Amino acid sequence: MITDFSKDPRFNGIERFENKIWLSSPTMHGDEQKWVDDAIRTNWVSTVGANINEIEKQVAEYVGCRYAVALSCGTAALHLATKLAGKKLYGQARPNTGTLAGHKVFCSDMTFDASINPVAYEDGEAVFIDTEYDTWNMSPEALEKAFEMYPDVKLIVVAHLYGTPGKMEEIKAIADKHGAIIVEDAAESLGAKYKLNGQWVETGTLGEYNCISFNGNKIITGSAGGMFLTDSIEDADKVRKWSTQSREAAPWYQHEEIGYNYRMSNIIAGVVRGQVPYLDEHIAQKKAIWERYEKGLADLPVKMNPWDREKSEPNFWLSCMIIDEDAMAPMVRGEQDYLYKSESGKSCPQEILDAITAFNAEGRPIWKPMHMQPIYRTNPFVTVEGNGRGRTNAYISGTFEDVGADIFRRGLCLPSDNKMTPEQQDVIIDIIHRCFL
Ligand SMILES: Cc1ncc(COP(=O)(O)O)c(C=O)c1O
């Protein structure tokens, strides 16, 4: 049964929001216009200019790395970071072959596909590592299992979901033990802090190759854009070269390596330049939203997306919740559709998302784990118990633990827009309560 919320007495008296409450929308402050106008007025509208230079300096300073290379998007940054890792590990590839051809790469499983698609762009095979419940990120235990199964793997792609740092101390120690290197996807976690071996550092400095995004829904935005972050001048120079079609030092177009058109434009950089000063303000607003949800939902059989309070300070990009197993109403999902049944005292993610949508607000299902995606359904998947594929037996009863699938099933992303007022958020909290009536 799909509920018609306008006729459902549980929701009597709730008014539809006049203006949509977004999951996470851009927040402009005014200076963006000034720096974009500056680029146009001075005619520096292409992929060089003062805005690019300035944001590369500002972001490197904020994050605490030596070099930042501004690119067209976070996906481009991840592609070049992954390619750089492949080249370092396995040498320069032929122009029609990726640097990871014939090699497996351990990858975060519960993330956006842009984290790990570059492994496929480079002809590698992603091996998905299951998630842990403490931070909803890559499980170090499952990663250790993966090294037992595939000891030759030398590359790990790790993301920080929804702005919450993963267990990087453990993951880095495992990587070091096995001589592997890390591509860090900090697209969602710019400004999040992590205590690494007793020292507070920023996400975006925790891998050998690190990436952030300025996509329209991120904590700060350029409307688009991303960055590659590094302490290595050679790597920064190589990414700059690859991102501008890999021109060699000749008066004509001369190429010895495959190139890309991935550099950021000075106009986009103008938007980013206007946003950087507001990063901390956005984080504070998002944290207040997370805390208001935590308090407002405390009496329900649900929990907020967790984080390690000793070792991390997330940027709280998205607030999420997960429903206790015994309060889950029946829900099934197909490839593109779903069905659920309302039950008193219970609810399910799709019911809550439908209810939120009916009143003109935007939530979202938890990012569907990569090992469940049709495109990657045949890739290896490793859980804390070892191989996560083919785990059931028609003749023997029993279940196995797939943490990512479980969080996807019971969790959802809540409206987390930093322009949502406390009063509007209280209505969202009220709607969620009524779903459990
Ligand atoms: C975890 C993660 N990685 C990578 C990306 C890709 O960034 P972009 O959209 O800037 O290409 C995103 C978001 O878009 C993301 O959420």
PDBQT file of the ligand as one rigid body, heavy atoms in Angstrom, charges set to zero:
ROOT
HETATM    1  C1  LIG A 501      31.431  10.776  -2.266  1.00  0.00    +0.000 C 
HETATM    2  C2  LIG A 501      31.450  11.547  -3.547  1.00  0.00    +0.000 A 
HETATM    3  N1  LIG A 501      32.480  11.383  -4.383  1.00  0.00    +0.000 NA
HETATM    4  C3  LIG A 501      32.557  12.061  -5.524  1.00  0.00    +0.000 A 
HETATM    5  C4  LIG A 501      31.595  12.944  -5.910  1.00  0.00    +0.000 A 
HETATM    6  C5  LIG A 501      31.718  13.596  -7.233  1.00  0.00    +0.000 C 
HETATM    7  O1  LIG A 501      31.899  14.953  -7.175  1.00  0.00    +0.000 OA
HETATM    8  P1  LIG A 501      31.434  15.855  -8.423  1.00  0.00    +0.000 P 
HETATM    9  O2  LIG A 501      29.956  15.854  -8.451  1.00  0.00    +0.000 OA
HETATM   10  O3  LIG A 501      32.026  17.200  -8.108  1.00  0.00    +0.000 OA
HETATM   11  O4  LIG A 501      32.027  15.268  -9.653  1.00  0.00    +0.000 OA
HETATM   12  C6  LIG A 501      30.493  13.150  -5.058  1.00  0.00    +0.000 A 
HETATM   13  C7  LIG A 501      29.383  14.083  -5.331  1.00  0.00    +0.000 C 
HETATM   14  O5  LIG A 501      28.980  14.537  -6.290  1.00  0.00    +0.000 OA
HETATM   15  C8  LIG A 501      30.413  12.435  -3.868  1.00  0.00    +0.000 A 
HETATM   16  O6  LIG A 501      29.370  12.574  -3.044  1.00  0.00    +0.000 OA
ENDROOT
TORSDOF 0
